[in-house]
Amino acid sequence: MLKMLKPPRCSPCRNLASNLIKSQFYNQKFSVRLSFNPVYRTFSRHPYFRLIHRSSISLEHREIICGKILKRRIGHDTNPPFWKKINEYFIRNRKKITNISWSLKLIRLPVIIFGVFQLGKQQGVIDYVRSPQMYTDRLLNEIMHEFDAKEIVTEGKMHAQVERVGRQIIPAAQRFVSIKLKEARESGDEKDVEFWTGACKRTAGSWNYITLDSEIPNAFVTELFPRTIFVTTRYLEDYIGGDDDLALIFGHEISHLIHGHNLKQNSISTLWSAIELLIISLDPTQGLISILIASFAKFLSSAGESANSREHEREADATGIKLMAMACYDTKKGVEVFRRMMEGNGSQIVDIFSTHPPTQERFIFLQKKSATENAAKYPNSCQFVKQAAKQTFLKSFFDLSA
């Protein structure tokens, strides 16, 4: 029911009260609704509007009556300003706008990460172009610092063995990727052609062999220092017995470069980092939940990267023994290096964070592969590798003489 007020003094007020009472009693279908319209907020103290909003008349009829009164008594249009229309639109479409804002957040973070990555890459290219030698020296110093190397060994039996085996295994790798590229072109598979073209570029050219005087046993090839094989003196002393052993190790490391394992691992790491940042940025609490979710994402990323790394190691083992056979080395003798590694490392406990498969598993696998992968399987490749190694040796000899 309409709340009784004092009779209005002015004629418009009396007419308004009369209309409201008629609407109340003769139109029982009008529903009682509470509403708030920002158009009438300024005039909420006016007695006309108090009377209207205390009635049970529907919202549509309220707007009609209030609009007439505003035009007649206050003398201005009932249409709200532009900013109020925008506000009403946002209120009506709140859910839709919220979904759009979350979508923009999801898109924004990958764009930022990609932009930062491109800026870093561009800056690295600029630094290298400005002074290639300075960039190379700085990177070499960082590698030496990481392995706590005292110096770079350039003379002696160890370094001579490294250069001798390297000069023979590199031509085998170059021949291997060229054969694979030819097969891909014959099959017409564009993805394989693109992949093996990249492998040819990564292995082409003359290589360097660096022996680090370090107590940390390791041998590796990195794309940050292209066409260079690194090996430490401790690794040579502990595990390498002859050229066949070193040939298998070099074949394994070069296989990582051929298959682009470093690039794939970096891409996976970048993807997981982007996912972690995305989870943190979308957390509405901005607190403990973000830390817990980010920690769980880090756990998953570490486990995933380790699983990929183990698969890469198995793939490099399979290709490495093939390169060793193509370079005319005895694969059965070379496999013994993994026996010595197995004996030296003892029993290994492999968990989800292990980056390498168990040494015993790798030894058994390579031992089986050595029965089929041998120099007799690649007679043409052996002859090619020997000639290439001889030419490389003569070229380096004359370069030193000059």
C-alpha positions as CSV (number, residue, x, y, z in Angstrom):
1,M,0.0,0.0,0.0
2,L,1.0,3.6,-0.6
3,K,2.4,5.2,2.6
4,M,0.2,8.1,3.7
5,L,1.8,11.5,3.4
6,K,0.6,15.0,4.2
7,P,-1.6,16.3,1.3
8,P,0.6,18.2,-1.2
9,R,0.1,21.9,-1.4
10,C,0.8,22.4,-5.1
11,S,-1.5,21.3,-7.9
12,P,1.1,19.0,-9.6
13,C,1.7,17.2,-6.3
14,R,-2.0,16.6,-5.8
15,N,-2.4,15.3,-9.4
16,L,0.6,13.0,-8.9
17,A,-0.8,11.6,-5.7
18,S,-4.1,11.0,-7.3
19,N,-2.5,9.2,-10.3
20,L,-0.4,7.0,-8.0
21,I,-3.4,6.0,-5.9
22,K,-5.4,5.1,-9.0
23,S,-2.6,3.0,-10.3
24,Q,-2.3,1.3,-7.0
25,F,-5.9,0.3,-6.7
26,Y,-7.0,-0.1,-10.3
27,N,-4.0,-1.9,-11.7
28,Q,-3.4,-4.8,-9.3
29,K,-1.1,-6.6,-11.8
30,F,1.7,-4.1,-11.1
31,S,4.5,-5.9,-9.2
32,V,6.4,-4.5,-6.3
33,R,10.0,-4.1,-7.2
34,L,13.0,-2.3,-5.6
35,S,15.2,-0.5,-8.1
36,F,17.8,2.2,-8.2
37,N,18.3,4.4,-11.2
38,P,21.2,6.8,-11.2
39,V,19.2,9.3,-13.2
40,Y,17.1,10.1,-10.2
41,R,19.8,10.1,-7.6
42,T,20.3,13.9,-7.8
43,F,16.6,14.5,-7.2
44,S,16.0,11.8,-4.5
45,R,15.0,14.5,-1.9
46,H,12.3,15.9,-4.0
47,P,8.8,15.1,-2.5
48,Y,7.6,13.9,-5.9
49,F,10.2,11.2,-6.1
50,R,9.8,10.1,-2.5
51,L,6.1,9.6,-3.2
52,I,6.9,7.6,-6.3
53,H,9.5,5.3,-4.8
54,R,7.4,4.6,-1.8
55,S,4.6,3.2,-4.0
56,S,4.3,-0.3,-5.4
57,I,4.1,0.9,-8.9
58,S,6.2,-0.9,-11.5
59,L,9.6,0.4,-12.7
60,E,8.3,1.2,-16.1
61,H,5.5,3.4,-14.9
62,R,7.9,5.1,-12.4
63,E,10.1,6.1,-15.2
64,I,7.2,7.5,-17.3
65,I,5.9,9.5,-14.4
66,C,9.3,10.8,-13.2
67,G,10.2,11.7,-16.8
68,K,7.2,13.9,-17.2
69,I,7.8,15.6,-13.8
70,L,11.4,16.3,-14.6
71,K,10.6,17.8,-17.9
72,R,7.8,20.0,-16.5
73,R,9.1,21.0,-13.1
74,I,12.9,20.9,-13.3
75,G,13.3,21.6,-17.0
76,H,15.9,19.2,-18.1
77,D,16.1,16.1,-20.2
78,T,15.9,12.7,-18.4
79,N,18.6,11.1,-20.6
80,P,21.6,10.3,-18.5
81,P,25.1,11.7,-19.4
82,F,27.4,9.7,-21.5
83,W,29.5,8.4,-18.7
84,K,26.4,7.2,-16.9
85,K,25.4,5.3,-19.9
86,I,28.8,3.6,-20.0
87,N,28.4,2.8,-16.3
88,E,25.0,1.2,-16.9
89,Y,26.5,-0.8,-19.8
90,F,29.3,-2.2,-17.6
91,I,26.7,-3.1,-14.9
92,R,24.5,-5.0,-17.4
93,N,27.4,-6.8,-19.1
94,R,29.6,-7.4,-16.0
95,K,30.1,-11.1,-16.7
96,K,30.9,-10.6,-20.3
97,I,33.5,-7.9,-19.6
98,T,35.1,-10.0,-16.9
99,N,35.6,-12.8,-19.3
100,I,37.1,-10.4,-21.8
101,S,39.5,-9.0,-19.2
102,W,40.7,-12.5,-18.2
103,S,41.3,-13.4,-21.9
104,L,43.4,-10.2,-22.3
105,K,45.5,-11.3,-19.3
106,L,46.0,-14.7,-20.8
107,I,47.2,-13.1,-24.1
108,R,49.2,-10.3,-22.6
109,L,51.8,-12.5,-20.7
110,P,52.9,-14.6,-23.6
111,V,53.3,-11.5,-25.7
112,I,55.5,-9.9,-23.0
113,I,57.6,-13.0,-22.6
114,F,58.1,-13.3,-26.4
115,G,59.0,-9.6,-26.6
116,V,61.6,-9.8,-23.8
117,F,63.0,-13.0,-25.5
118,Q,63.3,-11.2,-28.8
119,L,65.0,-8.2,-27.2
120,G,67.5,-10.4,-25.5
121,K,68.2,-12.3,-28.7
122,Q,68.6,-9.1,-30.7
123,Q,71.0,-7.6,-28.1
124,G,73.1,-10.8,-28.1
125,V,73.3,-10.7,-31.9
126,I,74.4,-7.0,-31.8
127,D,77.0,-7.8,-29.2
128,Y,78.4,-10.7,-31.2
129,V,78.5,-8.7,-34.5
130,R,80.3,-5.7,-32.8
131,S,83.1,-7.9,-31.4
132,P,83.0,-11.6,-32.1
133,Q,86.3,-12.3,-30.5
134,M,85.5,-10.5,-27.3
135,Y,82.1,-12.3,-27.1
136,T,83.8,-15.7,-27.6
137,D,86.5,-15.0,-25.0
138,R,83.9,-13.9,-22.5
139,L,81.9,-17.1,-23.1
140,L,85.0,-19.2,-22.8
141,N,85.9,-17.6,-19.5
142,E,82.4,-18.3,-18.2
143,I,82.8,-22.0,-19.2
144,M,86.2,-22.2,-17.5
145,H,84.8,-20.6,-14.3
146,E,81.9,-23.1,-14.3
147,F,84.2,-26.1,-14.4
148,D,86.8,-24.5,-12.2
149,A,89.4,-25.0,-15.0
150,K,92.9,-23.9,-14.3
151,E,93.9,-23.6,-17.9
152,I,93.3,-24.8,-21.5
153,V,95.6,-27.7,-22.4
154,T,97.1,-27.3,-25.8
155,E,100.0,-29.9,-25.7
156,G,100.6,-33.4,-24.5
157,K,99.2,-36.9,-25.2
158,M,95.7,-36.1,-23.9
159,H,95.1,-33.1,-26.2
160,A,96.7,-34.9,-29.1
161,Q,94.2,-37.8,-28.6
162,V,91.3,-35.4,-28.4
163,E,92.3,-33.7,-31.7
164,R,93.0,-37.0,-33.4
165,V,89.6,-38.6,-32.6
166,G,87.8,-35.3,-33.2
167,R,89.2,-35.0,-36.7
168,Q,87.9,-38.4,-37.5
169,I,84.4,-38.3,-35.9
170,I,83.4,-34.9,-37.3
171,P,83.5,-36.0,-41.0
172,A,81.4,-39.0,-40.0
173,A,78.8,-36.8,-38.5
174,Q,78.8,-34.4,-41.5
175,R,78.4,-37.4,-43.8
176,F,75.6,-38.8,-41.7
177,V,73.5,-35.6,-41.8
178,S,74.1,-35.2,-45.5
179,I,72.8,-38.7,-46.1
180,K,69.7,-38.1,-44.0
181,L,69.1,-34.8,-45.8
182,K,69.2,-36.6,-49.2
183,E,66.8,-39.3,-47.9
184,A,64.4,-36.6,-46.7
185,R,64.4,-34.8,-50.0
186,E,63.7,-38.0,-51.9
187,S,60.8,-38.8,-49.5
188,G,59.4,-35.2,-50.0
189,D,58.7,-34.7,-46.3
190,E,59.2,-30.9,-45.8
191,K,59.6,-31.2,-42.0
192,D,62.4,-33.7,-42.3
193,V,64.0,-31.6,-45.0
194,E,63.9,-28.5,-42.8
195,F,65.2,-30.5,-39.7
196,W,68.2,-32.1,-41.5
197,T,69.0,-28.8,-43.3
198,G,69.4,-27.3,-39.8
199,A,71.5,-30.3,-38.7
200,C,73.8,-29.8,-41.7
201,K,74.3,-26.1,-40.8
202,R,75.0,-27.0,-37.2
203,T,77.8,-29.5,-38.1
204,A,79.3,-27.8,-41.2
205,G,82.7,-26.1,-41.1
206,S,85.9,-26.7,-39.3
207,W,85.8,-27.6,-35.6
208,N,87.9,-26.8,-32.6
209,Y,88.8,-29.2,-29.7
210,I,89.4,-27.7,-26.3
211,T,90.8,-29.7,-23.4
212,L,90.1,-28.1,-20.0
213,D,92.4,-28.8,-17.0
214,S,89.6,-29.4,-14.6
215,E,88.8,-31.9,-11.8
216,I,85.2,-32.1,-12.9
217,P,84.7,-35.1,-15.3
218,N,82.7,-34.0,-18.3
219,A,82.6,-33.8,-22.1
220,F,80.0,-31.6,-24.0
221,V,79.1,-29.7,-27.1
222,T,77.1,-26.5,-26.8
223,E,75.4,-24.3,-29.4
224,L,76.5,-21.2,-27.5
225,F,80.0,-22.1,-28.6
226,P,79.5,-23.5,-32.1
227,R,81.6,-26.2,-33.7
228,T,83.6,-26.9,-30.5
229,I,84.1,-30.0,-28.5
230,F,85.0,-29.6,-24.8
231,V,86.4,-32.3,-22.6
232,T,88.1,-32.2,-19.2
233,T,91.3,-33.8,-18.2
234,R,89.6,-35.6,-15.2
235,Y,87.2,-37.3,-17.6
236,L,90.0,-38.5,-19.9
237,E,92.0,-39.8,-16.9
238,D,89.0,-41.6,-15.2
239,Y,87.1,-43.1,-18.1
240,I,89.0,-43.0,-21.4
241,G,91.3,-45.9,-22.2
242,G,91.8,-45.6,-25.9
243,D,90.6,-43.8,-29.1
244,D,87.5,-46.1,-29.4
245,D,86.2,-45.0,-26.0
246,L,86.7,-41.3,-26.8
247,A,85.1,-41.8,-30.2
248,L,81.8,-43.1,-28.6
249,I,81.8,-40.2,-26.2
250,F,82.3,-37.6,-29.0
251,G,79.8,-39.3,-31.2
252,H,77.2,-39.1,-28.3
253,E,77.9,-35.4,-27.7
254,I,77.7,-34.4,-31.4
255,S,74.5,-36.4,-31.6
256,H,72.9,-33.9,-29.2
257,L,73.9,-31.1,-31.6
258,I,72.6,-33.0,-34.6
259,H,69.2,-33.7,-33.1
260,G,68.9,-30.1,-31.7
261,H,68.4,-31.3,-28.1
262,N,69.7,-28.1,-26.6
263,L,67.2,-26.0,-28.6
264,K,64.3,-28.3,-27.7
265,Q,65.2,-28.2,-24.0
266,N,65.5,-24.4,-24.0
267,S,62.0,-24.2,-25.6
268,I,60.5,-26.5,-23.0
269,S,62.1,-24.5,-20.2
270,T,60.8,-21.3,-21.6
271,L,57.3,-22.7,-22.0
272,W,57.2,-23.9,-18.4
273,S,58.5,-20.6,-17.1
274,A,55.7,-18.8,-19.1
275,I,53.1,-21.1,-17.5
276,E,54.4,-20.4,-14.0
277,L,54.3,-16.6,-14.6
278,L,50.8,-17.0,-16.1
279,I,49.6,-18.9,-13.0
280,I,51.0,-16.3,-10.6
281,S,49.6,-13.3,-12.6
282,L,46.1,-14.8,-12.7
283,D,45.9,-15.6,-9.0
284,P,43.2,-13.3,-7.5
285,T,44.6,-13.6,-4.0
286,Q,48.1,-12.5,-4.9
287,G,49.5,-14.4,-2.0
288,L,49.9,-17.9,-0.6
289,I,47.9,-19.6,-3.4
290,S,50.3,-18.2,-6.0
291,I,53.3,-19.5,-4.2
292,L,51.8,-23.0,-3.8
293,I,50.6,-23.2,-7.4
294,A,54.0,-21.9,-8.7
295,S,55.9,-24.4,-6.6
296,F,53.7,-27.2,-7.9
297,A,54.2,-26.0,-11.5
298,K,58.0,-25.9,-10.9
299,F,57.8,-29.5,-9.6
300,L,56.0,-30.6,-12.8
301,S,58.4,-28.6,-15.0
302,S,61.5,-30.2,-13.4
303,A,60.0,-33.6,-13.8
304,G,59.0,-33.0,-17.4
305,E,62.4,-31.6,-18.4
306,S,64.2,-34.5,-16.7
307,A,62.0,-37.0,-18.6
308,N,62.8,-35.3,-21.9
309,S,66.5,-35.2,-21.0
310,R,66.5,-39.0,-20.4
311,E,64.9,-39.5,-23.8
312,H,67.5,-37.2,-25.4
313,E,70.3,-39.2,-23.9
314,R,68.9,-42.5,-25.3
315,E,68.6,-40.9,-28.7
316,A,72.1,-39.6,-28.6
317,D,73.4,-43.0,-27.6
318,A,71.8,-44.6,-30.6
319,T,73.1,-42.0,-33.0
320,G,76.5,-41.8,-31.3
321,I,77.4,-45.5,-31.8
322,K,76.4,-45.2,-35.4
323,L,78.7,-42.2,-35.9
324,M,81.5,-44.2,-34.2
325,A,81.0,-47.1,-36.6
326,M,81.0,-44.7,-39.6
327,A,84.3,-43.2,-38.4
328,C,85.9,-46.7,-38.6
329,Y,86.2,-47.3,-34.8
330,D,85.6,-50.6,-33.0
331,T,82.2,-50.2,-31.4
332,K,82.6,-53.3,-29.1
333,K,85.7,-51.8,-27.5
334,G,84.2,-48.3,-27.3
335,V,81.2,-49.6,-25.2
336,E,83.6,-50.5,-22.4
337,V,83.8,-46.8,-21.5
338,F,80.2,-47.2,-20.0
339,R,81.4,-50.2,-18.0
340,R,84.1,-48.1,-16.4
341,M,81.5,-45.3,-15.8
342,M,79.2,-47.8,-14.2
343,E,81.9,-49.2,-12.0
344,G,83.1,-45.7,-11.0
345,N,79.6,-44.3,-10.2
346,G,78.4,-47.4,-8.3
347,S,74.7,-48.2,-8.0
348,Q,72.6,-45.3,-9.2
349,I,69.2,-44.4,-7.8
350,V,67.2,-43.0,-10.7
351,D,64.2,-40.8,-9.8
352,I,61.9,-38.5,-11.8
353,F,64.5,-35.7,-11.5
354,S,67.4,-37.7,-13.0
355,T,68.6,-36.2,-16.3
356,H,70.3,-39.4,-17.5
357,P,69.1,-43.0,-17.6
358,P,70.9,-45.5,-15.4
359,T,74.5,-46.2,-16.7
360,Q,73.8,-50.0,-16.6
361,E,70.8,-49.6,-18.9
362,R,72.8,-47.6,-21.3
363,F,75.7,-50.1,-21.3
364,I,73.4,-53.0,-22.0
365,F,71.7,-51.1,-24.9
366,L,75.0,-50.1,-26.5
367,Q,76.4,-53.5,-26.1
368,K,73.5,-54.9,-28.1
369,K,73.8,-52.2,-30.7
370,S,77.5,-52.9,-31.2
371,A,76.7,-56.3,-32.6
372,T,75.1,-54.6,-35.7
373,E,76.7,-51.2,-35.7
374,N,80.3,-51.6,-36.8
375,A,82.8,-50.4,-39.4
376,A,82.1,-53.3,-41.7
377,K,78.5,-51.9,-42.2
378,Y,79.8,-48.6,-43.6
379,P,82.8,-49.4,-45.9
380,N,82.3,-46.3,-48.1
381,S,82.0,-44.0,-45.1
382,C,85.2,-45.4,-43.5
383,Q,87.1,-44.5,-46.6
384,F,85.6,-41.1,-46.9
385,V,86.3,-40.3,-43.2
386,K,89.9,-41.4,-43.4
387,Q,90.5,-39.1,-46.4
388,A,88.7,-36.2,-44.7
389,A,90.7,-36.7,-41.5
390,K,94.0,-36.8,-43.5
391,Q,93.1,-33.6,-45.4
392,T,92.2,-31.8,-42.1
393,F,95.4,-32.8,-40.5
394,L,97.5,-31.6,-43.5
395,K,95.6,-28.3,-43.6
396,S,96.2,-27.6,-39.9
397,F,99.9,-28.7,-40.2
398,F,100.5,-26.2,-43.0
399,D,98.6,-23.5,-41.2
400,L,100.9,-23.9,-38.2
401,S,104.0,-23.9,-40.4
402,A,102.9,-20.7,-42.1
